[in-house]
């Protein structure tokens, strides 16, 4: 994961934060209630904050669609937004390797919320936590509840409205989850190979079998050796895996090469899974609920 490059870069960001101005009291909506300034670190959190906050929030998302959260360098605009935020929401579990340095530069006065709080974290082979918690919708129900509590603390007068928004969203989430479980339960072949190890929570929740990933790591910046490529091809062919699923925010070239060598379908392009980010506006993955439905449809269609 990238970090700021030395003291000069950090000093520049500190200067940006020092020069930014904070409005007193913040904006109000048409009914006179305070509109919270919320900054989110990932596209999923941006969607959650907008769903829960509704008209009572103005959300600035640091990451944009199809931008890899593992490999990002904040901009001066990001620092400025963080410095003025009432509420800052991060995914946590070291997904945002740039976060601590950025917060030091921004010196925000607002509340910092770790959306992973209260969630049981999967552990990797080397003991590292899997940060891709949003791929289990039950985890998302915890995340949006955490976000709502933070917003309610920052704007107590909005409590009733925020709770109503939360209840509406979690009901939609539960309905989609039940539909996904029904569709996946019908699969005879549940073997899954993805671009990188981002779908462990999804696999565990829906009872799939994770065969392996092209990049055998939670982090997309990990290097892939020739031996690992040989191993994953052998695993695909020996297990009867039917498809390799590429991801929207990652180049499909390596997945396509491995798929050709293993003689299996490679799912890419518009059918690629949304792994680390949501999709751009108008795509099948421009909201979390649409992303979850898209991923399940693509997996079921290609494993049926």
Residue pairs with C-beta under 8 A, 6 or more apart in sequence:
1 70
1 71
1 94
1 97
1 98
1 219
1 221
2 71
2 72
2 73
2 97
2 98
3 97
3 98
3 101
4 10
4 13
4 73
4 98
4 101
4 105
10 101
10 104
10 105
13 74
13 76
13 79
13 102
13 105
13 106
14 104
14 105
14 107
16 76
16 79
16 80
16 105
17 79
17 80
17 82
17 83
17 105
17 106
17 107
20 79
20 80
20 83
20 84
22 83
22 84
22 109
23 84
25 34
26 34
26 35
26 36
26 37
26 86
27 34
27 35
27 58
28 34
28 35
29 35
29 55
29 56
33 56
33 155
33 157
33 158
34 56
34 155
34 157
34 158
35 55
35 56
35 57
35 58
36 53
36 56
36 57
36 58
36 86
36 87
36 151
36 154
36 155
36 158
37 57
37 58
37 60
37 81
37 84
37 85
37 86
37 87
37 110
38 49
38 53
38 57
38 58
38 59
38 60
38 85
38 86
38 87
38 88
38 89
38 151
39 59
39 60
39 61
39 62
39 81
39 82
39 85
39 87
39 88
39 89
39 110
40 46
40 48
40 49
40 59
40 60
40 61
40 62
40 88
40 89
40 90
41 61
41 62
41 63
41 69
41 88
41 89
41 90
41 91
41 95
41 96
41 99
42 61
42 62
42 63
42 69
42 91
42 95
42 96
42 277
43 61
43 63
43 64
43 65
43 67
43 277
43 278
44 91
44 134
44 277
44 278
44 288
45 61
45 89
45 90
45 91
45 115
45 143
45 147
46 59
46 61
46 63
46 278
47 278
47 287
47 288
48 89
48 115
48 140
48 143
48 144
48 147
48 169
48 288
49 57
49 59
49 89
49 147
49 151
50 57
50 59
51 144
51 165
51 169
52 144
52 147
52 148
52 151
52 162
52 165
52 166
52 169
53 59
53 151
53 162
53 165
54 161
54 162
54 165
55 161
56 151
56 155
56 158
56 161
56 162
57 151
60 81
60 85
62 72
62 74
62 78
62 81
62 82
63 69
63 72
63 277
65 277
65 278
65 279
65 280
65 281
65 283
65 286
66 248
66 249
66 277
66 279
66 280
67 249
67 277
68 220
68 249
68 250
68 276
68 277
69 91
69 95
69 96
69 276
69 277
70 95
70 97
70 219
70 220
70 221
70 276
71 220
71 221
72 96
72 98
73 98
74 98
74 102
78 102
79 102
79 105
79 106
80 106
82 88
82 102
82 103
82 106
82 108
83 106
83 107
83 108
84 108
84 110
85 108
85 110
86 110
86 111
86 154
86 155
87 110
87 111
87 113
87 150
87 151
87 154
88 103
88 108
88 110
88 111
88 112
88 113
89 113
89 115
89 147
89 150
90 96
90 99
90 112
90 113
90 114
90 115
91 115
91 116
91 131
91 133
91 134
92 114
92 115
92 116
92 117
92 131
93 116
93 121
93 129
93 130
93 131
93 133
94 128
94 129
94 131
95 131
95 132
103 112
110 154
111 150
111 153
111 154
113 146
113 147
113 150
114 146
115 133
115 143
115 146
115 147
116 131
116 133
116 143
117 146
118 142
118 146
119 133
119 139
119 142
119 143
121 129
121 130
121 133
122 129
122 130
122 200
122 201
122 204
123 129
123 130
124 130
124 197
124 217
124 218
128 218
130 197
130 200
130 201
130 218
131 218
132 198
132 199
132 200
132 201
132 218
132 275
132 276
133 139
133 143
133 201
134 140
134 143
134 201
134 288
135 198
135 199
135 200
135 201
135 202
135 205
136 201
136 202
136 204
136 205
137 173
137 174
137 176
137 177
137 180
137 205
137 292
138 177
138 205
139 201
140 173
140 288
141 170
141 173
141 174
144 166
144 169
144 170
144 173
145 166
145 170
148 162
148 163
148 165
148 166
151 158
151 162
152 158
152 159
152 162
152 163
155 162
172 289
173 289
176 289
176 292
176 293
180 206
180 292
180 293
180 296
181 206
183 296
183 297
183 300
184 190
184 206
184 207
184 208
184 296
184 299
184 300
185 207
186 300
186 304
187 300
187 303
187 304
189 240
189 242
189 303
190 207
190 208
190 209
190 303
191 208
191 209
191 211
191 239
191 240
191 241
191 242
191 303
192 199
192 203
192 208
192 209
192 210
192 211
192 241
192 245
192 299
192 303
193 211
193 212
193 213
193 214
193 232
193 236
193 241
193 243
193 244
193 245
194 213
194 214
194 244
194 245
194 246
194 247
194 273
194 275
195 213
195 214
195 215
195 220
195 245
195 246
195 247
195 250
195 252
195 254
195 255
195 273
195 275
196 213
196 214
196 215
196 216
196 217
196 218
196 219
196 220
196 222
196 247
196 250
196 275
197 210
197 213
197 215
197 216
197 217
197 218
198 213
198 218
198 247
198 275
198 276
199 210
199 273
199 275
200 210
202 208
202 295
203 209
203 210
206 296
208 299
211 235
211 236
211 239
211 241
212 231
212 232
212 235
212 236
213 232
214 224
214 232
214 244
214 254
214 255
214 258
215 222
215 224
216 222
216 224
216 228
216 232
220 249
220 250
220 276
224 254
229 254
229 258
232 258
233 258
233 261
233 262
235 241
236 244
236 258
236 262
236 264
237 262
237 263
241 262
241 264
242 264
242 265
242 302
242 303
243 259
243 264
243 265
243 266
243 267
243 302
243 303
244 255
244 258
244 259
244 262
244 264
244 265
244 266
244 267
245 255
245 267
245 272
245 273
245 298
245 299
245 302
246 252
246 255
246 256
246 266
246 267
246 268
246 272
246 273
247 272
247 273
247 274
247 275
247 276
248 272
248 273
248 274
248 275
248 277
248 279
248 285
249 274
249 275
249 276
249 277
250 275
252 266
252 268
252 269
252 272
255 266
255 268
256 266
256 268
258 266
259 265
259 266
260 266
265 302
267 273
267 298
267 302
270 284
271 298
271 302
272 298
273 294
273 295
273 298
273 299
274 285
274 291
274 294
274 295
278 285
278 286
278 287
278 288
278 291
279 285
279 286
279 291
280 286
284 290
284 291
284 293
284 294
285 291
285 294
285 295
